[in-house]
Amino acid sequence: MKIVRACIYPKDIQCITGRSERYGRKLLNKIKEHLGKQPHQFITINEFSEYSGIEIDIINEYISNQIKRG
């Protein structure tokens, strides 16, 4: 599947997991800490997939559908 976007955002996590956007922000910060990234650095879809255990195809499908809806 073609990669539509490289980074994942709190709103994406909110829609994928059904949790709040605030949860998404906290989870991204937790992943950054786990990976040793600095606060200004982004989390890629691959990194999120590995950390969360959600298959990358599911994440990419969701993101591509969101972009199509505009």
C-alpha positions in Angstrom: 0.0 0.0 0.0 1.3 3.5 -0.9 2.3 5.6 2.1 0.1 8.7 2.1 1.7 10.5 5.0 4.8 9.8 7.1 3.7 11.2 10.5 0.8 10.4 12.8 -1.0 13.0 14.8 -3.2 13.0 18.0 -6.4 13.3 15.9 -5.5 10.2 14.0 -4.9 8.3 17.2 -8.2 9.5 18.5 -10.1 8.2 15.5 -8.2 4.9 15.3 -8.5 4.0 19.0 -11.8 5.8 19.9 -10.0 7.5 22.7 -9.8 11.3 23.3 -7.4 13.6 21.4 -5.7 14.3 24.8 -5.0 10.6 25.1 -3.5 10.8 21.6 -1.1 13.6 22.7 -0.1 11.7 25.8 0.5 8.6 23.9 2.7 10.4 21.3 4.7 11.9 24.2 5.1 8.4 25.8 6.3 7.0 22.4 8.8 9.8 22.0 10.1 9.1 25.5 10.3 5.4 24.8 12.2 6.0 21.5 14.5 8.6 23.0 13.2 11.4 20.7 13.2 15.1 21.6 9.8 16.9 22.0 10.1 18.7 18.6 10.5 15.4 16.7 7.7 13.6 15.0 6.5 10.0 15.4 6.2 8.1 12.1 3.3 5.8 11.3 5.8 2.9 11.4 6.9 3.8 14.9 3.3 4.1 16.1 2.4 0.8 14.5 5.3 -1.0 16.3 4.6 0.6 19.6 0.8 0.1 19.6 0.7 -3.3 17.9 -1.8 -2.0 15.3 -0.9 -3.3 11.8 0.5 -0.6 9.5 -2.0 -1.5 6.8 -4.9 -0.6 9.1 -3.3 2.7 10.0 -2.5 3.6 6.3 -6.0 2.6 5.2 -7.6 4.8 7.9 -5.3 7.8 6.9 -6.0 7.4 3.2 -9.7 7.3 3.8 -9.5 10.4 6.0 -7.6 12.3 3.2 -10.2 11.2 0.6 -13.0 12.6 2.7 -11.2 15.8 2.9 
